[in-house]
């Protein structure tokens, strides 16, 4: 493995570990779906001290998950969500942090889905367009890669949750997709 590839793998593992704190995941969700904020406002929202939220925001910024908004003459530090693709390294001793992070992320998504299901009777047309699919296919590695790229192409032109040109009737929407082979024992 080249030095630069090894460095990238180490950085990805460190980034994964940076996300392994529940408060950091909560901060990311608030910034992603509710827009920029300060450590103080986020702390008030979550019942945490501004010192704690500030520390965790700096850790998230270190790995590119959030970014500070340049403040012209303002004393407050404003933070915004920053889209960052995380590549999970394959195999090795670092497997446990990745599995733990994925389990936490899936748990958070399941909680968000549960909240949606509890509120769906009040959502009208939003409930009508929400969708859930689970289908099975037999694919090659190349075909699964094509599916992944196709999903990325469909999502790329959509307005991100932190965009500034959001129509008044737009709501934050979670889109969660999976594509993975069954274990060899399940074939």
PLY file of the C-alpha trace (Angstrom):
ply
format ascii 1.0
element vertex 187
property float x
property float y
property float z
element edge 186
property int vertex1
property int vertex2
end_header
0.00 0.00 0.00
1.41 3.40 -0.93
2.03 6.00 1.78
-0.74 8.27 0.47
-3.26 5.38 0.35
-2.28 4.37 3.89
-2.70 8.00 5.03
-6.17 8.19 3.39
-7.22 4.95 5.10
-5.99 6.22 8.49
-7.80 9.54 7.94
-11.05 7.73 7.09
-10.77 5.58 10.22
-10.16 8.73 12.29
-13.15 10.41 10.62
-15.31 7.40 11.45
-14.18 7.61 15.06
-15.01 11.33 15.07
-18.60 10.42 14.21
-18.82 7.75 16.90
-20.10 10.20 19.52
-23.92 10.49 19.76
-23.78 14.26 20.41
-21.78 14.77 17.21
-24.37 12.86 15.20
-27.12 14.97 16.78
-25.22 18.17 15.92
-24.82 16.99 12.33
-28.54 16.30 12.01
-29.48 19.71 13.41
-27.10 21.52 11.07
-28.09 19.38 8.08
-31.84 19.72 8.50
-32.29 23.02 10.35
-29.45 25.04 8.90
-26.47 26.95 10.26
-26.20 27.69 13.96
-23.85 28.62 16.76
-22.50 26.32 19.45
-24.56 28.26 22.00
-27.85 27.83 20.15
-27.13 24.16 19.49
-26.23 23.65 23.15
-29.51 25.22 24.26
-31.43 23.04 21.83
-29.76 19.85 23.06
-29.45 20.71 26.76
-25.65 20.80 26.53
-23.12 23.48 27.43
-21.86 25.71 24.64
-18.35 24.52 25.56
-19.29 20.91 24.87
-21.03 21.69 21.58
-18.18 23.95 20.52
-15.63 21.19 21.20
-17.62 18.62 19.22
-18.19 21.06 16.34
-14.43 21.62 16.10
-13.88 17.84 15.99
-16.46 17.50 13.21
-14.82 20.38 11.32
-11.41 18.72 11.64
-12.69 15.84 9.49
-14.75 17.92 7.08
-18.28 17.21 8.32
-19.04 20.82 9.26
-17.52 24.15 8.31
-17.31 27.47 10.06
-19.11 30.28 8.27
-16.81 33.30 7.94
-18.15 35.98 10.28
-17.62 39.57 9.25
-17.33 41.57 12.44
-19.38 39.09 14.46
-18.13 37.57 17.65
-20.21 34.40 17.36
-18.93 31.42 15.42
-21.55 30.06 13.05
-21.32 26.51 11.74
-22.91 24.81 8.77
-23.27 21.21 7.68
-20.85 20.17 4.97
-21.51 17.18 2.75
-18.65 14.71 3.01
-18.50 11.27 1.50
-17.04 8.79 3.92
-15.28 5.75 2.53
-15.33 2.91 5.02
-12.06 0.96 4.84
-12.31 -2.76 4.19
-11.24 -5.37 6.74
-8.53 -5.30 9.32
-8.40 -4.36 12.97
-10.47 -1.24 12.38
-13.69 -3.19 11.60
-15.26 -2.64 15.03
-15.44 1.20 14.91
-17.04 1.04 11.47
-19.64 -1.51 12.55
-20.38 0.49 15.68
-20.81 3.68 13.65
-23.02 1.99 11.06
-25.16 0.50 13.83
-25.56 3.95 15.41
-26.37 5.59 12.07
-28.96 2.91 11.26
-30.46 3.27 14.72
-30.81 7.03 14.17
-32.43 6.47 10.77
-34.82 3.92 12.30
-35.77 6.47 14.97
-36.42 9.11 12.28
-38.58 6.62 10.39
-40.50 5.82 13.57
-41.18 9.53 14.11
-42.43 9.81 10.52
-44.72 6.82 10.90
-46.18 8.26 14.11
-46.88 11.60 12.38
-47.89 10.40 8.92
-51.64 10.90 9.44
-50.95 14.64 9.80
-48.67 14.92 6.76
-51.24 14.76 3.93
-49.57 14.84 0.53
-46.15 14.18 2.07
-47.42 10.82 3.28
-48.69 10.06 -0.22
-45.28 10.58 -1.84
-43.14 8.94 0.87
-41.92 5.51 -0.20
-40.32 2.39 1.18
-38.92 -0.35 -0.98
-37.20 -3.60 -0.33
-36.46 -5.69 -3.39
-34.04 -8.50 -4.05
-31.81 -8.91 -7.09
-28.94 -11.10 -8.24
-26.25 -8.71 -9.40
-22.60 -8.73 -10.33
-20.14 -6.34 -8.72
-20.28 -4.18 -11.85
-24.10 -4.09 -11.82
-24.21 -3.04 -8.17
-21.67 -0.31 -8.94
-23.93 0.88 -11.78
-26.90 1.02 -9.39
-24.87 3.06 -6.87
-23.71 5.51 -9.53
-27.25 5.80 -10.90
-28.61 6.71 -7.46
-25.83 9.28 -7.04
-26.74 10.80 -10.43
-30.43 11.04 -9.48
-29.62 12.69 -6.14
-26.85 15.03 -7.35
-29.06 17.79 -8.85
-31.45 17.86 -5.88
-31.36 20.82 -3.49
-29.39 19.99 -0.34
-31.01 20.49 3.05
-28.78 23.49 3.79
-29.43 25.28 0.46
-30.40 28.95 0.60
-32.96 28.87 -2.24
-35.50 26.65 -0.48
-39.15 27.12 -1.51
-41.58 27.85 1.31
-43.33 24.48 0.91
-40.11 22.41 1.04
-39.43 20.17 4.02
-36.24 18.39 5.02
-36.33 14.87 3.53
-34.17 11.88 4.42
-33.28 9.58 1.54
-31.62 6.39 2.62
-30.48 3.76 0.13
-28.70 0.46 0.61
-27.15 -2.00 -1.76
-25.13 -4.85 -0.33
-24.69 -8.57 -0.93
-26.12 -11.12 1.45
-23.55 -13.03 3.41
-22.21 -16.16 1.78
-24.16 -18.28 4.29
-27.47 -16.77 3.10
-27.02 -17.51 -0.62
0 1
1 2
2 3
3 4
4 5
5 6
6 7
7 8
8 9
9 10
10 11
11 12
12 13
13 14
14 15
15 16
16 17
17 18
18 19
19 20
20 21
21 22
22 23
23 24
24 25
25 26
26 27
27 28
28 29
29 30
30 31
31 32
32 33
33 34
34 35
35 36
36 37
37 38
38 39
39 40
40 41
41 42
42 43
43 44
44 45
45 46
46 47
47 48
48 49
49 50
50 51
51 52
52 53
53 54
54 55
55 56
56 57
57 58
58 59
59 60
60 61
61 62
62 63
63 64
64 65
65 66
66 67
67 68
68 69
69 70
70 71
71 72
72 73
73 74
74 75
75 76
76 77
77 78
78 79
79 80
80 81
81 82
82 83
83 84
84 85
85 86
86 87
87 88
88 89
89 90
90 91
91 92
92 93
93 94
94 95
95 96
96 97
97 98
98 99
99 100
100 101
101 102
102 103
103 104
104 105
105 106
106 107
107 108
108 109
109 110
110 111
111 112
112 113
113 114
114 115
115 116
116 117
117 118
118 119
119 120
120 121
121 122
122 123
123 124
124 125
125 126
126 127
127 128
128 129
129 130
130 131
131 132
132 133
133 134
134 135
135 136
136 137
137 138
138 139
139 140
140 141
141 142
142 143
143 144
144 145
145 146
146 147
147 148
148 149
149 150
150 151
151 152
152 153
153 154
154 155
155 156
156 157
157 158
158 159
159 160
160 161
161 162
162 163
163 164
164 165
165 166
166 167
167 168
168 169
169 170
170 171
171 172
172 173
173 174
174 175
175 176
176 177
177 178
178 179
179 180
180 181
181 182
182 183
183 184
184 185
185 186
